[in-house]
Amino acid sequence: VKSVVPFSEPFTVDPNNPPAEKDYDVYFKNLKEGITGKEDLEAPVTA
């Protein structure tokens, strides 16, 4: 099975067109007040 993604090519960001940085705090606040995305990381693992 061949992958379509050329792993030999390094990922480079175009300096003339950099990806927009997302404000995740605002993103999560728009979803639900109090959600920061850290809950899953800080939650005790009971598996």
Secondary structure, 3 states (H helix, E strand, C coil): CCCCCCCCCCCCCCCCCCCCCCCHHHHHHHHCCCCCCCHHHHCCCCC
